[in-house]
């Protein structure tokens, strides 16, 4: 028997006994009261039945009848003793009191009723309660016996039912609970009873369901805990392996945790800084007071806004400084109150250097270190604003290096860069501290002179600049002389806006160049018209190809000995509706300066090849075509492919195309130049040195490059009959060219005497007004037809 069953049995027996006692007591008391009532009722019956007869017998003094009547009463159950008291002084007693127990006595008066009432006597009846007590005792034994038997049987039945219906299931639950653990959460509790709705709704079923629900919740909680643990481990690993430094402080901003990145970034370990305030780890460039104030501001910002972020100049343990991007946020508990503070940091030293570099690149010229256009314009606006407040003058000087493109093209970009650096140094050396010199781009410089006393002071600065350019510059072991042209505009005399001042100074600079370079000019109103004209020309030039305003003129090239036509040179003309026919001398320099020479040169090459193909079809002659190539066009990365494409698209043999390259280009003794010339020569394209003798001496380079022809500049041919030096120079060029197996073309032949001189010197070819001026294609073909008829 289980302890629970034993206790249950004890409780059943005790409760049954108590119930039996109470029930038996109530029942015995009830029966006792019934017995007492029965005896009392019997006495009452005796009084009502015998009172009248005894009164008559006593009135008649019939003692015999009295005795008979009293014996009759004494014979009744429970009546033990009778005593008849006869007034005034006699009595009759019958029976004996045998009981020691409780008795019941009833006395009633005997009265004769007549005309008057007479008290005859009184009868006292004594009844015994022994029979009632005996019956009560018998009932008590029966009741207790039956109740005890019933209690025992009922207890056994209840105990068996409890054992089957409850105790064994509780034992199963106890056994399940004893082995219940996190390792057995997949096994539910099952009781050995039918799975019915009645069973599921009772207490055992509810407990079973509750235990299984608890098991499922525990299993879900464990799964969530495991998932949370995995997330925590993952977050911990992420924090530990984070590329950003992580510091966790308590609510008083004392360091509790740092990750590996923080240690790597600062050199501090957790033992070094645990319990310290982050202000103790700040930059040594700030005082302790400033660092504490900084972190007080951080704390205030975090409390008010919930986050602080900014850049801090921190210091490593070894004293090295670095820039750090810092974000501070609170870690809140379930009540929403900050329990910790998270500080994320990232080393942005490289980014800061890049920002400073970008800031410098955005405001300063990389090559010279001078302010660039944007910064120069800002400083000019500031200078003008200050001049307006203080009623002062501001001088603006626009500088452009003379013949820079020539040097850059002939000696290479490295030499050009060196020249720009030296020019910027020389210009800066002529200025005082408050002045600004900036590089606007290319070989253009801007000088801002704030607070000038008068116009004369700007001209004095211009004189100093021109003077400082007099000494030569060493470029690649060679002395090069360079000069500059300067345009000057004065605020507020010439203009009161920065844009207009620049335009006016630019216009004055172009006027200085037009006056012979290496000089300066003050702005005058008429210069603005020239600048505007140049601007308009540039704008129209950019649309000239699109509007088909470009056209080619052709000048024939003939053999000097017999005037046999061998080809023609293509010369570009610009026929603009507003400006009329514009000569190359006006727009080619502008095209080179703006970069338009690349698409213009491509159009010239294609148009010349197309025309050459048409000549063959029209005349039946295979004439050559000569095309001028500018240095900028020559250095275009796709130049060789462009030439090859023009030849292939028009079906012209490469030997019929001759490219005329300026003398200054071949002085650029670079690998790229040699490779381009070699590729053109391998294609079969003829190469010619144009305007030979007008530039630097290029004799040493002729044998290094695969040239086919030299063209003598017309300035030498024009005076061969009048100037012995020119005649000797032309003769020397022809002899030198022939010694190098080069053919010679003389330009600018205008009369027969010049032609005869060239024939005598053995010149191979000639071209010039003596034969024909440059003419459009239709006029050129008419000239070709007439020349053929004249030579037949």
Number of C-alpha atoms within 10 A of each C-alpha: 10 11 9 13 17 12 12 16 18 13 13 19 17 13 13 19 16 12 14 19 15 12 15 19 14 12 16 18 13 13 17 18 13 13 18 17 12 13 21 16 12 17 23 14 12 16 19 12 12 17 17 15 15 27 23 18 16 20 16 11 11 12 13 10 16 20 17 11 16 23 14 11 19 19 12 13 12 19 23 20 20 24 17 23 18 16 12 9 7 9 13 14 14 14 15 11 13 10 13 9 9 11 17 15 14 15 15 15 16 26 19 18 12 7 6 6 9 13 15 18 22 20 24 16 23 22 25 22 20 16 13 20 17 11 14 19 14 11 16 16 12 13 19 16 12 13 19 16 12 14 20 16 12 15 19 14 12 16 20 14 12 16 18 11 14 16 19 15 19 16 13 16 19 12 11 17 12 9 10 16 11 11 9 12 18 11 12 16 18 15 15 9 9 9 11 9 9 9 13 15 12 11 11 17 18 13 16 19 17 13 17 18 13 13 21 16 13 16 17 13 13 15 12 13 14 12 12 14 14 12 14 13 12 12 14 14 12 13 18 17 14 16 15 20 24 23 22 21 23 18 15 11 18 19 22 18 18 22 22 19 20 24 16 12 18 20 15 17 16 16 10 9 17 14 16 14 18 17 18 13 16 22 21 16 12 13 11 14 9 14 19 17 13 16 17 13 13 19 19 14 16 18 14 10 9 14 16 19 16 11 14 17 17 20 20 18 13 9 12 11 17 18 20 21 17 19 18 21 22 23 17 13 10 7 7 9 11 16 15 19 23 19 20 19 24 18 22 17 15 11 12 14 12 13 13 12 14 13 11 17 15 16 19 21 18 14 12 18 16 23 24 23 19 14 18 22 19 13 17 25 15 14 23 24 14 16 18 15 8 10 12 18 22 28 29 25 31 30 30 25 22 18 14 18 19 15 22 19 20 22 20 17 14 12 17 21 16 17 22 21 15 16 23 20 16 17 22 18 13 18 18 10 8 10 17 19 23 28 25 21 12 14 20 17 25 27 24 23 24 22 18 18 12 13 16 10 13 22 18 12 18 26 15 16 26 20 14 17 19 13 12 13 17 14 16 11 7 9 11 13 15 18 22 27 28 34 28 29 29 23 22 17 13 18 15 14 14 18 12 15 26 21 20 27 30 27 29 31 30 23 25 23 20 11 13 10 19 20 20 26 22 22 23 16 11 10 20 19 12 15 20 13 12 17 12 11 17 18 11 16 23 16 11 16 16 9 11 11 16 19 18 19 19 25 23 26 26 20 17 23 16 10 16 14 20 16 22 23 22 26 20 23 19 22 16 17 8 8 10 9 13 14 13 14 9 12 18 19 14 17 19 17 14 13 14 18 21 20 13 20 21 17 17 21 23 18 17 27 27 17 18 25 17 15 19 14 11 11 13 9 14 16 18 24 25 25 22 21 21 19 22 16 20 18 17 11 11 10 17 16 12 15 20 14 13 20 20 13 11 17 13 18 14 20 14 19 24 22 22 22 23 21 26 23 24 22 22 20 15 12 8 12 16 15 12 16 20 15 13 20 18 12 15 15 22 23 23 26 25 22 21 23 20 15 12 11 12 16 15 8 13 18 12 11 16 17 23 19 23 26 25 25 18 18 14 22 23 18 14 20 12 9 13 11 12 17 21 13 17 23 19 13 20 25 17 14 20 17 10 13 13 20 19 25 25 27 22 20 20 18 13 11 12 21 23 14 18 25 17 12 15 17 26 19 25 27 25 20 14 14 20 16 15 20 17 17 19 11 13 20 17 11 16 16 13 11 15 13 9 8 10 5
